[in-house]
Amino acid sequence: MFYYFRIFNAILNYFLMFWKKNRFDLNVGDSVKIIDGVKFLDLNIDISDWQGRIIEIGKRSIELELDSLTLENFNKVLFDHYKEEDDYPHIITVPKKDIELSEPRDTLQEVESAQDKIIDKLDKGSGEIPYRLLIRKWLRHFLRSENFQELSNTDKDNTEFIVEVFADYMHDYEGKIPKKWTLNSIKEVCLNWVPNKISAKKELFESFGKVLIVFFLFLEERKYLKTKVFQELIVEIQGEIIENSEKPSNWGMAKSFMMKAMGSGVDLNDKDEMDNFLMGEQLRSLSEFNRVTGGLDSKNVDKKQFKGIWKNSKVTVKYTDGRIIEEVKFKDVEDDLLRGMCELIKK
């Protein structure tokens, strides 16, 4: 028995030694290279000379930010592939089994510069609005900065959404591109448009001010934009952003509906759940209307008021629950008008 135990122990030690030899710990920031024989499957191109730094670690794969030498050596075939896919090549997902540790070949500043060159080239002629390309570049730089690393994990998760929504609202509602941002327009976006239009949990609005403060600080330090007064403003009003987001009286119709759905446990990203919730709300609204009015039908409504209105004419109506729908086609609300569920207030 002892003899067999020694044999088993020797075999076990051999496999443990082999496992330890081939195993290595991975950490965010490590420089790694793709091992020999690995190919870019879509194009059947050998990519064993690709190298970069780990930015995220999963169970079986890692997110790899390619280094400057890899990006600068992209050939036309690779460039055209990413152009056709409408995708950026600077970050790729790689199975752990396909990488090994290596020494870095460049600096983080060189990586950023190489990213800018290839992404600017890919964006050229895309038709994208210029301010959005600028915001994406700033955001890309911000996500690689020490400033970003100072944020909590929750704030980091919300960063891209917050920065992009803020920039879009500044442009769409205040008519301001980044170089024209002002204190008044920022205050209007943060205290009016953002809390009254975005349907999200409280934690997003708790992140909003914190993310903008650090983002503005980053822009100031990089000399991309003078933001010192913007930082001071957000410090002052970040509590109001949260407070205003929780005032249903200020919400638009779309946010009111979405927040009600969210409060009912509906997954806002699930189309079937949202459709079912909408149908239920319509039935409840109709049931309530019939309860209050006794179920009005077309014979209770004076049809003369609709004379001269074409089916596709745009009208404004007010429903019995107080909702006002503007610039809607007459044919889309005709049944509701005839049943007395709403009234015509502008034609």
C-alpha positions, 0 to 999 in steps of 0.5 A: 500500500505504501508503495502505491501511495508513493507512486500516486504522490510522485505523479501528483507532484509532477502535475502540480509542478507542471501547472505552477510552471505554466500558470502566471498571475495577471493584473490590470496594467500588466504588459502581455503579448499574444503567443505564437500561432494565434490568428485574427480569425476574421481575416486569417492574419497572424497576430502573434506580434501584437502586444499591449496592457491589460485593462480588465480581467475576466474569468477566461479572457482579458481586455487588452489595450494595444500598444503604440507599436501594434497600432502603428503597424496596422496594414491596410487590410486591418484598417479597412476591416475596422472601417467596414465594421465601424469599430475601433481597434485599440481595445480587443478581447483575448482568451487568457490561454493566448497571452503571455507576460512581456516587457512594455515597449512604449509609454502610456503617452505614446499609446494615447498618441497612436490611438488618436492617430488611427481613430481620427483616421477611421472617423474621417468622413464618417459624417459624425457631428464634430463635437461628439468626436471631440467628446469621445477623444476627451472621454477616451483620454479621461478613462486612461487617466489617474483622475478617473482611477480616483472615482468609485467603481459605481462612478466609473461604471456611470462615467461614459453615460454621464459625460456623453449625455451631458455633452449631448444635452448641452448641444441639443437643448442649450445649443452649446459645443464644448468650447462655448459651454457657459455657467448658465447653460451647464446649470440649466442642463444639470438642474433641469434637463438631466433630472427631468428627462433621464429615467434612472435609479438614484445612484446615477444622479448621485454619480452625476456631480462627482463624475463631472467635477473630476472630468472638468478637473481633468480637462483643466489639467490637460489644458483642453478647456478652462473649467475651474468655474465649472468645477465650482458650480458643480460642487455647489449644485450636485445635491440639487441634481439629486433632489430635482431628479426625485421630484415627479412634478417636474418629470416629462410624460416619458420619464413618468412612464419609465419611472413607473415601469421601473418602480413596478420591477419592469426591465427597461431593456426587455421589449416584451416586458415594456410592451406588456406594461404599456398595454396594462397601463392603457387598459387601466387608464381606459378602465379608470376613464369608464369608471369616472365618466360612465363610459362615454362613446361617440354619440356624446361628442359633437363631431362638428368640431372636427370638420375640416380636419384631415386624417393626417392633420397635426393637432394637440389634444388633452386627455382626462388625466391631464396629459397633453400630446402636441403635434399628433396626427388626427387619425391617431387620436380620432377614436379617443376624441370620439369616445371623449377620452381627450379633447381638442385644444389646438388644430 
